[in-house]
Amino acid sequence: MPGGGGGVAFTSVVSERPDDSELIVAASPATTLRLAQGQYGDFTAEDVRWLGAVGADFAVLAVAADSEFQTMEELAAAIQADPTALNFGGGSAVGGQDHMKVLVLAQALGIDPLALNYTPFDGGGEALTSLLGGFIDVFPGDASEVLGQVEAGEVRVLATLSDERLAAPLDDVPTAKELGIDAEWIVFRGFYAPPNMSDDAYNYWINVMESTAASDTWTDIATQGGLDPFWMGGDDFQTMIETQVENFRQLSIDLGLIEG
């Protein structure tokens, strides 16, 4: 159900299908970020029931294989020397998830986040095409989005915004934290449910997701898709979501994206 970065679907779930025990909806930090910034109108994270996350992706900073930047240190130095000289481009609108990765990076480098140039595209695929075409300099995407291009030798990842190094083929890529840049962006892959879903149905879906996340079949599929194993469900996931929304809200205020 397209529209409003998930807002149309969120509205439909809360307003039109609040009692549907057979409905689950995919979500990620793009969802919580929009909720934090008030992009879903008056709706909040408390208007649905959060089920669980079955995998996690991580942000990467990627350049074309023929880019002048060979290392993250070189890119960081260029950004600090002239924040306006480079053009970042991602698959989200201004203030969206890919843009926020750029702002978090700038903040960690000690420069004005809003000084960086960011071009929004309608999805990561378009942003990657623009990167390969030389229209943008850096793609702040997710690991799963660039794996194919990395393996094909078309894209080089300079750093990951993860807590630890990722699996091959990105195992030789340093984390930003390794390089002294305190920037991290974890992309959970999870689900929410209608607000009035029965407890029996809610617990059923959590059990299904937990057993799926622990299965060898899912682990293989997730790994092939560039996701790391990650399970969190029920009350713990609900708490994580509420905390993340509040953190994103404060970060958006600090960066001047929304008013406090």
Secondary structure by P-SEA (a helix, b strand, c coil): cccccaaaaaaaaaccccccccbbbbbcaaaaaaaaaccccccccccbbbbbccbbbbbbbccccccccccaaaaaaaaaaccccbbbbcccccccaaaaaaaaaaaaaccccccbbbbbcccaaaaaaaaaacccccccccccccaaaaaaccccccccccccccccccccccccccccccbbbbbbbbccccccccaaaaaaaaaaaaaaaacaaaaaaaaaacccbbbbccaaaaaaaaaaaaaaaaaaaaaccccc
